[in-house]
Structure formats: structure tokens, C-alpha cells
Amino acid sequence: MELRDIQSLLKRYLNQEASAEEVRVVEEWYERQLKERGFEWQEGEKERIRTAIEARLLERINENAEGAKTGRLLYIFRPWVAAAIILLLIGTGTLWWIFHRIKPEVAQASIKIQNDALPGGNRALLTLSNGQTIVLDSVHIGKIASQGNADIIKKDSGILAYSRGEQAATETSYNILSTPRGGEYQLMLPDGTLVWLNAASSIKYPTAFIGKDRTVEVKGEAYFEVKHDVGKPFRVMAGSELIEDLGTAFNVNSYSDEASLNTTLIQGSIQINHAEILKPGEQSQMSKDGRIKITNKVDLEAVMAWKNGRFQFNYAPLPDVLRQLGRWYDVDIQINGDLSSKKVWGKMQRDLNLSEVLDGLRDIGVHFRIEGKKLMVTN
């Protein structure tokens, strides 16, 4: 059997497109490799087999990346790469005979581009308490407005900050910082709490925290590094969820087009709706009907990738990936066919043009077409 046939087989297996016979052959081979290398195997542990093998693949990818010239495109996992790396790790002998019966077809993706889409950047709109709006990406560095006893300052690092006046504020006024699709921004609240705002998101907050607590409202996605104050708790309202800081860094994803409202704790402690208390590494998932599930099976790197300037996916369904691309590149996604079985694994920088990202996805077995502000995807 040719190497490209093996590559195609593994690609279909990881994309859940393999036939029952192909799945049996691949998993028999997985089992043999694990036994030879000292892994314990029990019936029903197929996912463990997959994880063990893929962990070794990722380790080799990272080793190769460290020794090579680093570009903006880090990697997007393509199953044919898995075949090549497996061959490097264990040699070709055991593969040739076990796959000799299989004649797979090679699926190809295509990209048609009429107009490319540029990546997002530092773009946001500030709405003052009197309704005045300021386009932050076009104003100068320094003081841009005053609210009550506070000056609003755009720092040279791009952060929006509030200075404290000499006299304490006596009235509460609210500002709204909002990012468009294709925008992100960083904010330092009056208490020193840092907020990173992802694309198509907003945060409403007082220009001075003068009450018994510090409450802000978020739509979309935001990451918080809270300035802890035991006497004045910090609270985030995200839809119907109330998140209370107990000394914390956490991420809130409350986009209305996602299946659930996810709050992920990075460090410290938070309480959800006066009930559930999260530990670092845990995630609260609130469904549309208000039910909350707590899980510790969270890829924190993937959750925080947007803040760190990356896309990162861990077998994410392709429709989930496309929603992220739509928000960051300000394009409308039009899907023809069922893409739920298509999975994406890997990471790349967010400063790539959309066509470059799609090029990284070219072997996933779908067709892309960019036309103006639309990305059409066909299975």
C-alpha cells in the first residue's frame, strides 16, 4: 500500500469518516503499538489509545517546531501529518502489511478567493454616560475624555485606563466599551482590574466603584484579572449568570450563538450564581435552559488562545471553528451540508489573512469560497 493511502486512511479515521473495517484495522494497529510500548490496555479504552498516540504526535511536532525557523503559522493538524510522524517514530514495517487490503479515496479541499479578509486588530468603540461615542482606534494617545472625577486615558500600549481624581466620586455613571467583529481591546477598570475583550463583545462598567460591590456586565467574551478587594467583591453579569470573584483570573464566553455560556477559572476561585464554586482548571457550562454543568476536562491553552493572539483547537467541530473565524475576520459564514463530523486540531496566529487560515485547513475535506464579506463552506 502506498504511503498516501495510509495517510488518507488515518485522515478518515480521525475525521470519523472511516468504514467499520477501516476503524477496526486502525485500532488493532493502535493496540499493537501500545502493547509493544508498555501501555496497559483494557476493553473500552479506545479514547485512551487515541490520546496516547496523539500525545506522542504532538510531542514530535513541537520538537520539530523548536528546531525549525518559526513562522506565524504554527501548525494546523492534518491527519496525513500523523501518518508521516508515526512512520518516523516506529518505522514502516508494521504498517505495510496491516494496511495492504485497503484502497482509500483521497479527499481534497479547495479554496476560491475573490476578496481576502484581513485579520482583526485593536478596534473598539467607547460610549460615555452622556451617549457620546469615541472610536478608540482613531484617537490620539493620552487623555481622551473625563467622566465624573476620572480622566479616561488611552495608553501608548493601547490599553484604555481610568485615572482616579483627588476627590472621591459621589455619583455613579456608566461607560460601555464594545468591540466590532474583527476587533479586540484591553481595559483597566478604575479599581485596577484588567479586562481583555474579544471580538464582537462589550462590557458595561461604572467609571468609579462607589458602592458595596464592583459589578460589570459582559456580552461576548472577556478575560479578567481581578484586583482583589475582600471588602468590595467583584461581580460579572453575563446573561443570566452571575460570577463572583474570590481572588481570580477567569475567562467568560457568553456569545449568544454558542451552545452554552462557559466560564473558565484560570487561577483563584469564583462562585457561579451564589452556588457553584470553581477550582482552577474547571469550567462552568450553562445551557440555554439555565442548567449548569461543571467540568475539569478543559484545554486551558485553547480557552486562552484568543487572548494570547492565537487560534487553538483540540478536536473542535468545524462549525465551532468557523464561528470564531466569522467574528475575527468580520465575515458571514454560509454552510452547505453537514460539517459536524469534521474536526480541527492545531493552532495558528491570529494575525494571518483569512486565506492563509483556510490554507491551513485545506486537507479537512471541504470546499471554501470567499466572496466579499461571505465565507461559503461546502461539504
C-alpha positions as CSV (number, residue, x, y, z in Angstrom):
1,M,0.0,0.0,0.0
2,E,1.3,3.5,-0.9
3,L,2.2,6.0,1.9
4,R,-0.5,8.4,0.6
5,D,-3.1,5.6,1.1
6,I,-2.0,5.2,4.7
7,Q,-2.2,9.0,5.1
8,S,-5.7,9.1,3.7
9,L,-6.9,6.2,5.9
10,L,-5.7,7.9,9.1
11,K,-7.2,11.2,7.9
12,R,-10.6,9.5,7.5
13,Y,-10.3,7.7,10.9
14,L,-9.5,10.9,12.8
15,N,-12.3,12.7,10.9
16,Q,-14.7,9.9,11.8
17,E,-15.3,9.1,8.2
18,A,-13.7,5.6,8.1
19,S,-15.7,2.5,7.4
20,A,-16.2,-0.1,10.1
21,E,-13.5,-2.3,8.6
22,E,-11.0,0.6,8.4
23,V,-11.7,1.6,12.0
24,R,-11.1,-2.0,13.1
25,V,-7.8,-2.1,11.2
26,V,-6.5,1.2,12.6
27,E,-7.5,0.4,16.2
28,E,-5.9,-3.1,16.0
29,W,-2.7,-1.3,15.0
30,Y,-3.0,1.2,17.7
31,E,-3.5,-1.6,20.3
32,R,-0.4,-3.4,19.0
33,Q,1.7,-0.2,19.2
34,L,0.6,0.5,22.8
35,K,1.2,-3.1,24.0
36,E,4.7,-3.1,22.5
37,R,5.5,0.2,24.3
38,G,4.2,-0.9,27.7
39,F,0.7,0.8,27.7
40,E,-2.0,-1.0,29.7
41,W,-5.0,-1.9,27.5
42,Q,-8.5,-2.8,28.7
43,E,-11.6,-3.2,26.6
44,G,-13.4,0.1,26.1
45,E,-10.3,2.3,26.3
46,K,-10.2,3.3,22.6
47,E,-10.2,7.0,23.6
48,R,-7.1,6.4,25.8
49,I,-5.4,4.8,22.8
50,R,-6.2,7.8,20.7
51,T,-4.9,10.2,23.3
52,A,-1.7,8.3,24.0
53,I,-0.8,8.1,20.3
54,E,-1.7,11.7,19.6
55,A,0.2,13.0,22.6
56,R,3.3,11.5,21.1
57,L,2.5,13.0,17.7
58,L,2.1,16.5,19.3
59,E,5.4,16.0,21.2
60,R,7.2,15.3,17.9
61,I,5.5,18.2,16.2
62,N,6.7,20.5,19.0
63,E,10.2,19.1,18.9
64,N,10.3,19.7,15.1
65,A,8.9,23.2,15.5
66,E,11.5,24.2,18.1
67,G,14.3,23.2,15.8
68,A,12.9,24.9,12.7
69,K,12.5,28.5,11.7
70,T,9.3,29.7,13.4
71,G,6.7,31.4,11.2
72,R,3.3,32.9,12.1
73,L,1.6,29.7,11.1
74,L,2.5,27.3,13.9
75,Y,0.5,24.3,12.8
76,I,-2.9,23.0,11.9
77,F,-3.2,19.3,12.5
78,R,-3.7,17.4,9.2
79,P,-4.2,13.7,9.6
80,W,-1.6,12.9,6.8
81,V,1.0,14.6,9.1
82,A,0.1,12.0,11.7
83,A,0.9,9.2,9.3
84,A,4.3,10.8,8.5
85,I,5.2,11.3,12.1
86,I,4.1,7.8,13.1
87,L,6.4,6.4,10.4
88,L,9.3,8.5,11.8
89,L,8.6,7.2,15.3
90,I,8.2,3.5,14.7
91,G,9.3,2.8,11.2
92,T,7.3,1.5,8.3
93,G,7.5,-2.3,8.7
94,T,4.3,-2.9,10.8
95,L,2.2,-0.6,8.6
96,W,2.7,-2.1,5.1
97,W,1.2,-5.5,5.8
98,I,-1.7,-4.4,8.1
99,F,-3.0,-1.8,5.6
100,H,-2.4,-3.8,2.4
101,R,-6.2,-4.6,1.9
102,I,-7.4,-1.1,2.0
103,K,-7.9,1.2,-1.1
104,P,-8.9,4.6,0.3
105,E,-10.0,7.5,-1.8
106,V,-8.2,10.8,-1.2
107,A,-10.5,13.8,-0.4
108,Q,-9.3,17.3,-1.4
109,A,-10.4,20.7,-0.3
110,S,-10.4,23.8,-2.5
111,I,-10.3,27.5,-1.8
112,K,-11.7,30.1,-4.2
113,I,-10.8,33.7,-3.3
114,Q,-12.3,36.8,-4.9
115,N,-11.6,39.1,-1.9
116,D,-9.4,38.1,1.0
117,A,-10.3,39.1,4.6
118,L,-7.7,40.8,6.8
119,P,-7.3,39.8,10.5
120,G,-8.8,41.8,13.3
121,G,-6.9,44.2,15.5
122,N,-7.2,46.8,18.3
123,R,-10.5,48.3,17.4
124,A,-13.2,49.4,19.8
125,L,-15.9,52.0,20.5
126,L,-16.3,53.8,23.8
127,T,-19.7,55.0,24.8
128,L,-19.7,57.6,27.5
129,S,-22.5,58.1,30.1
130,N,-24.0,61.0,28.1
131,G,-24.2,58.9,24.9
132,Q,-21.2,60.4,23.2
133,T,-19.1,57.8,21.3
134,I,-15.4,57.7,20.7
135,V,-13.7,55.4,18.1
136,L,-10.7,54.4,20.1
137,D,-8.6,53.1,17.2
138,S,-8.5,56.6,15.6
139,V,-7.9,58.8,18.7
140,H,-4.6,60.0,20.0
141,I,-2.6,58.7,22.9
142,G,-3.3,60.4,26.2
143,K,-6.4,61.9,27.8
144,I,-9.5,61.5,25.6
145,A,-12.4,62.4,27.9
146,S,-13.4,62.9,31.5
147,Q,-16.2,61.2,33.4
148,G,-17.0,62.5,36.9
149,N,-13.8,62.8,38.8
150,A,-11.9,60.4,36.5
151,D,-9.9,61.0,33.3
152,I,-10.1,58.5,30.6
153,I,-6.6,57.8,29.1
154,K,-5.6,55.8,26.0
155,K,-2.1,54.5,26.9
156,D,0.7,54.0,24.3
157,S,0.3,50.2,24.8
158,G,-3.3,50.5,23.5
159,I,-4.9,50.0,26.9
160,L,-7.9,52.1,28.0
161,A,-7.5,53.3,31.6
162,Y,-9.2,55.4,34.2
163,S,-7.3,57.7,36.5
164,R,-8.6,58.4,40.0
165,G,-9.4,62.0,40.9
166,E,-8.3,63.6,44.1
167,Q,-11.8,63.7,45.4
168,A,-14.0,60.6,45.8
169,A,-16.8,60.2,43.3
170,T,-20.3,60.7,44.7
171,E,-22.4,59.6,41.7
172,T,-22.3,56.5,39.5
173,S,-22.0,56.9,35.8
174,Y,-21.5,54.1,33.3
175,N,-19.4,53.6,30.2
176,I,-19.6,50.9,27.6
177,L,-16.6,49.5,25.8
178,S,-17.6,47.5,22.7
179,T,-15.6,45.7,20.0
180,P,-16.9,45.1,16.5
181,R,-16.4,41.8,14.6
182,G,-12.7,41.9,13.8
183,G,-11.8,43.9,16.9
184,E,-10.3,43.4,20.4
185,Y,-9.3,45.7,23.2
186,Q,-7.8,45.9,26.6
187,L,-9.2,47.8,29.5
188,M,-8.1,48.8,33.0
189,L,-11.1,49.4,35.2
190,P,-11.0,52.1,37.9
191,D,-10.1,49.6,40.6
192,G,-7.1,48.3,38.6
193,T,-8.8,45.1,37.3
194,L,-7.6,44.2,33.8
195,V,-10.0,43.1,31.1
196,W,-9.3,41.7,27.7
197,L,-12.3,42.0,25.3
198,N,-12.6,39.6,22.4
199,A,-14.2,40.4,19.0
200,A,-17.9,41.2,18.9
201,S,-18.1,41.8,22.7
202,S,-18.9,44.5,25.1
203,I,-18.5,45.4,28.8
204,K,-20.6,47.9,30.7
205,Y,-18.9,49.3,33.9
206,P,-19.1,52.3,36.3
207,T,-16.4,55.0,36.0
208,A,-15.9,54.7,39.7
209,F,-16.8,51.8,42.1
210,I,-18.6,53.7,44.9
211,G,-21.0,51.0,46.2
212,K,-20.6,47.9,48.3
213,D,-19.5,45.8,45.3
214,R,-18.0,46.1,41.9
215,T,-20.4,44.9,39.2
216,V,-19.8,44.9,35.5
217,E,-21.9,43.4,32.6
218,V,-20.4,41.4,29.7
219,K,-21.6,40.3,26.4
220,G,-19.5,38.1,24.1
221,E,-16.1,37.0,25.5
222,A,-13.8,38.6,28.0
223,Y,-10.8,37.6,30.2
224,F,-10.5,39.2,33.7
225,E,-7.5,39.6,36.0
226,V,-9.3,40.9,39.1
227,K,-7.8,43.3,41.6
228,H,-8.9,41.6,44.7
229,D,-10.6,43.6,47.5
230,V,-12.1,41.4,50.2
231,G,-14.4,44.3,51.4
232,K,-15.8,45.0,47.9
233,P,-16.5,41.8,45.9
234,F,-16.1,41.9,42.1
235,R,-19.0,40.5,40.1
236,V,-19.6,39.9,36.4
237,M,-23.1,39.6,34.9
238,A,-23.1,37.6,31.7
239,G,-26.6,36.9,30.5
240,S,-28.4,35.1,33.3
241,E,-25.1,34.1,35.0
242,L,-23.6,35.9,38.0
243,I,-19.9,35.4,38.5
244,E,-18.4,36.5,41.8
245,D,-14.6,36.8,42.3
246,L,-12.9,35.3,45.2
247,G,-9.4,36.3,44.1
248,T,-9.3,35.4,40.5
249,A,-8.3,35.3,36.8
250,F,-11.0,33.8,34.6
251,N,-12.5,33.8,31.1
252,V,-16.1,34.3,30.2
253,N,-17.5,33.2,26.8
254,S,-21.1,34.3,26.6
255,Y,-21.6,34.6,22.8
256,S,-25.3,34.1,22.0
257,D,-24.6,31.8,19.1
258,E,-22.6,29.3,21.2
259,A,-24.3,26.3,22.7
260,S,-23.5,27.3,26.3
261,L,-22.2,30.1,28.4
262,N,-18.8,29.0,29.6
263,T,-16.8,30.4,32.5
264,T,-13.3,29.0,32.9
265,L,-11.2,29.6,36.0
266,I,-7.5,30.1,35.4
267,Q,-6.4,30.8,39.0
268,G,-8.0,31.7,42.3
269,S,-11.7,31.0,42.9
270,I,-15.1,32.1,41.6
271,Q,-18.7,31.4,42.6
272,I,-21.4,30.9,40.0
273,N,-24.9,32.1,40.8
274,H,-24.3,32.1,44.5
275,A,-23.9,28.3,44.4
276,E,-21.2,26.5,42.4
277,I,-17.6,27.3,43.4
278,L,-15.0,26.6,40.7
279,K,-11.4,25.5,41.3
280,P,-8.5,26.4,38.9
281,G,-8.8,24.4,35.7
282,E,-12.6,23.9,36.0
283,Q,-15.2,25.3,33.7
284,S,-18.9,26.1,34.3
285,Q,-21.1,25.4,31.3
286,M,-24.6,27.0,31.4
287,S,-27.0,25.7,28.8
288,K,-29.7,27.8,27.2
289,D,-32.3,26.5,29.7
290,G,-30.2,27.6,32.7
291,R,-28.7,24.2,33.7
292,I,-25.1,24.4,34.9
293,K,-22.5,21.7,34.4
294,I,-19.0,21.8,36.0
295,T,-16.2,20.0,34.2
296,N,-12.5,19.7,34.8
297,K,-11.8,18.4,31.3
298,V,-10.7,21.8,29.9
299,D,-8.0,22.7,27.5
300,L,-6.9,25.9,29.2
301,E,-4.5,26.7,26.3
302,A,-7.3,26.6,23.8
303,V,-9.6,28.7,26.1
304,M,-6.9,31.4,26.5
305,A,-5.6,31.3,22.9
306,W,-7.6,34.3,21.7
307,K,-6.1,36.5,24.5
308,N,-2.6,35.3,23.5
309,G,-3.0,36.1,19.9
310,R,-3.7,32.6,18.6
311,F,-6.4,30.3,17.3
312,Q,-6.1,26.9,19.1
313,F,-8.4,23.9,18.6
314,N,-8.5,20.5,20.3
315,Y,-10.6,18.4,18.0
316,A,-13.1,21.3,17.8
317,P,-16.1,20.7,15.4
318,L,-15.5,22.7,12.2
319,P,-18.7,24.8,12.7
320,D,-17.3,26.0,16.1
321,V,-14.1,27.0,14.4
322,L,-16.0,28.8,11.6
323,R,-17.9,30.9,14.2
324,Q,-14.6,32.1,15.6
325,L,-13.3,32.9,12.1
326,G,-16.5,34.8,11.3
327,R,-16.1,37.0,14.4
328,W,-12.4,37.7,13.9
329,Y,-12.4,38.3,10.2
330,D,-15.8,40.0,10.1
331,V,-17.3,37.6,7.5
332,D,-20.7,35.9,7.4
333,I,-20.4,32.1,7.3
334,Q,-22.7,30.2,4.9
335,I,-22.6,26.4,5.4
336,N,-23.9,23.9,2.8
337,G,-24.0,20.4,4.1
338,D,-23.4,18.7,7.5
339,L,-19.9,19.6,8.9
340,S,-20.4,18.3,12.4
341,S,-18.2,15.3,11.8
342,K,-15.3,17.5,10.7
343,K,-12.8,18.1,13.5
344,V,-9.9,20.6,13.7
345,W,-6.8,20.2,15.9
346,G,-3.9,22.6,16.0
347,K,-3.0,26.3,16.4
348,M,-2.0,29.3,14.4
349,Q,-1.5,33.0,14.9
350,R,-4.5,35.4,14.6
351,D,-2.6,37.9,12.5
352,L,-2.9,35.8,9.3
353,N,-5.2,36.7,6.5
354,L,-8.3,34.5,6.2
355,S,-7.0,32.8,3.1
356,E,-3.9,31.7,5.0
357,V,-6.0,30.2,7.7
358,L,-8.1,28.4,5.2
359,D,-5.0,27.1,3.5
360,G,-4.1,25.5,6.9
361,L,-7.5,23.8,6.7
362,R,-7.2,22.7,3.1
363,D,-6.9,18.9,3.9
364,I,-10.0,18.7,6.1
365,G,-12.1,17.7,3.1
366,V,-14.4,20.7,2.5
367,H,-14.6,23.5,-0.1
368,F,-14.1,27.1,0.9
369,R,-15.1,30.2,-1.2
370,I,-14.5,33.8,-0.1
371,E,-16.7,36.4,-1.8
372,G,-16.6,39.8,-0.3
373,K,-17.8,39.6,3.3
374,K,-19.0,36.0,2.9
375,L,-17.2,32.7,3.5
376,M,-19.1,29.8,1.9
377,V,-18.2,26.3,3.1
378,T,-19.4,23.2,1.3
379,N,-19.0,19.6,2.5
